[in-house]
Amino acid sequence: PPTAQHAMRQGFCVASNGDVMVVWMEGLGTASSAVRARVRSGGTWGSVFDATASDGLDINTLEVACDPGGDHVVLWGQAGTANTLQARRYDASATAWAGPSASLGTASYQYRVETARTTAGRIVVMWTEFDSATSTSYVLARTLEGAAWSATSSTLASSDTLSFNTIALAAAGTDAHAVWFAGPQLVASRLAGSGATWSTASPVYTASSPQELALTGDAAGDA
């Protein structure tokens, strides 16, 4: 790749066999322009390769969902005609990306994404969007089973009072739990086992303006 002027945001995953993937946002000028990756396998670092299709892009977020088998998922926000959340899966057996990046949402991504992996291997992604046509905020979720994304996003919340920054997601056994702030309530929902439908959101706590959420799950499915 071209010589970077700066790097910002990074993540890494370690597979069960000890292989390591490192990913980072890299800029060639005043804006981040690409997402790079590098894999260390058998004690040797491979070449730098791109997650994004090209340089010169406006990248605004970076997260990695780790997989014990090495099939990690890299997620980033990519501005353009629309700010979208992109995801790309690495195929460890092929030592290459499994395919091009996929846009997970449909409206304007709002810079916050959470990921979790259940004990059954399902990767869950939760993020926020804003539809300027309807002035509506959304909290959305999508799942990855093996190599296949769920066909559509699950709408966890749809409101003009949602907080874009206050969301949390955690795996708990084979389940996933999500919490977000929809003023004045913190609310929660659960995705059970291999199901496709999140539970009806229920209030957790009344709060004026929470700044951060922490969520964790146990092997029994509780959060």
C-alpha positions, 0 to 999 in steps of 0.5 A: 500500500502507499506510505501512510501519513497516519494510522488511527483505530486498530483491532486484533483477533487471535484464533484458537490455533494462535494465528493473529489478525491485526486491522487498522485504519490508515490515512494518506492525508487529512482523512482516514482512507482505507482499512488494512489488515495483516495476519501472523500465521505459524510465527510469520507475518504475511503481507499487508492487504486491504479490507476496503476495495480502494484507498481514498475513502472516508472511513469513520469507524473500525470494529472486529468480531473475532472467530476462534476458527480465524474467520474474523469479521471486520466492520467499518463506516464508509462515507460517500453518497450515503454513510453506510456500515460495511462488513467483510469476513476473512476466510482463514482456510483460503487465507483471503477475504471470503468475498467483497464487503457487504453493506449491513444497513440501508440508511445513514450509519451513525458511528456506533456499532457493537458486536458479540459472538455466541457459543454456537458461533453466531456473530451478532452486530448491532448499530445505529442509523438515521433516516433523513427522509423520515427524521427517524432514528433506528437501532438495528441488528443483524446476524452472521451464521457461518458465511451467510448474513441474515437476509434483513436487519432486525429493528430493535428500536425506531424513534426520534428520541434514541441515543446514537451513542448509548447502546450495548450488546453481549453474548450469553451462551447461545443467546444475545442481549442488547441494551439501549437508551430510548429516553428516559428509559434504558431498555433491553431485548434478547435474541434466543439461541438460533432464533431470528426474532428479538424479544419485545423491548422491556424497560431496565432503568429510568435515567436522565442521560446515561453516558456509557453502558457496560453489558456482559453475559454468562454461559447460562444465557443471563446478562 
